[in-house]
Amino acid sequence: MGLQVSLEKKVNGFDLDIKWDIDNELAVLFGSSGMGKSMTLQLIAGLMKPDNGRVSLDDKVYYDSSMRTDIPPQDRPFGYVFQTLALFPHMTVIGNILYGAPLAPEHEKMERAMEMISAFKLAGLEGRYPDEISGGQKQRVAVARALIRWPSVLLLDEPFSSLDRPLRIEMRRFLIEVKKEFNIPVIMVTHDFDEASAIANKVIIYEHGRIAQTGTPDGIRKAPVNSYVEQLVREE
Amino acid sequence: MDNAVLFSIRLSLQVAVVSTALIVLTGLPVAYFLARRNFSGKELLDVLFTIPLVLPPTVTGYYLIIIFGRNGFLGKHLYLLTGWSIMFTWYAAVLASYVVALPLMIKTARAAIESVDTNLINASYTLGHSELGTALKVILPLAKRGIVAGTVLSFARAMGEFGATLMLAGNLPGKTNTMPIAIYSLAGSGDWSQAHLMVVLLTVMSGIFLYIANKYSKRII
């Protein structure tokens, strides 16, 4: 049960072949750049098509190459926060958040969006455009937009990489609160072990498209399986 | 201004408005598919649609006669069925302007659609929106400037269309003589004062359209 992922994908000479599962927890995909972490999120969300594999959440299958199941991304209940945040520049803060709930009835939509605005401390910014708000505010809009339709999983692709340190620490706290509040599996990609150990119950370490090690941050720090993992953990 | 001049101005505007409307309706979906889909023969299709941009308009007109003329492979059947041919009607002027100006829309709109950040498109999908919803609410609004520039350029090109129009619609005073064709006739018959008037008018109008198109296309980048 939980989110079960097994994926194979060859693209431009890069070869991804991974298998992992998580329960209702906050997991981190960790490793240097170019190891296949972001690609994994895109494959889970259906933005890329795997060559082989399976993506399922509890007993619902979203992708299965052997059964030729491939649910399009718009029908997968996975909230996605992009590294670039991907806020729509032509929509206001409230417009961006409302866009995340296309199927909700009109009257309920606005009510939910206003709840998001207050829960994510965005009051007063409703009518602003993305280029008129700060970096931290943009992060919160992106997360609110991904959560307004109550997804079953939240995927975050290095969402805090562009922030300075104090703001990153604030956003970590914020993410832990989100996890508590929404009570869904959260998977975050990062290449910062500090960040991974500050928030994650589970760390999945990527090495050239394979899983090098899986465990708790402490467990991995104490017993790295190879020199690559040891170096990653020690450097931080 | 005499009636013949007014007729030409009105006809040119009518031809340009109708052909531009058709260009927006058909060119935009074509530009979208060329920008967003990968299929074999895609670049060949692009060449097919946009080759009138570099062909002499008389050659484009020649092809159109082969296709839509009374003995053309489509025109023949239309004539047999209805007794009507598009040749030497103002519809022929619309057809000529449409084919010659369509590439400007396709090229400009395709580039604008391709320049929309893929992350924004993917974000729309992950937020539960279909491809059509994403096209209408994210891609087209963000490519708006390029689309407007393409529309204005197409309109200006349609207003100035001469070669293909002459071959297809002919030079029938009071029927198919658009401004460029009327100027050709007036200059040929030595009626310089009327020709001057239309030349100045067409130049000013084209200048204004180009200015508008530049203003929009500059802001794309």
Interface residues (C-beta under 8 A of the other chain):
Chain A: Q42 A45 G46 L47 P72 P73 Q74 D75 R76 F78 G79 Y80 F82 T84 A86 F88 P89 H90 Y99 G100 A101 P102 L103 R145 A146 R149
Chain B: D117 N119 L120 N122 A123 S124 Y125 T126 L127 G128 H129 S130 G133 K137 V138 P141 L142
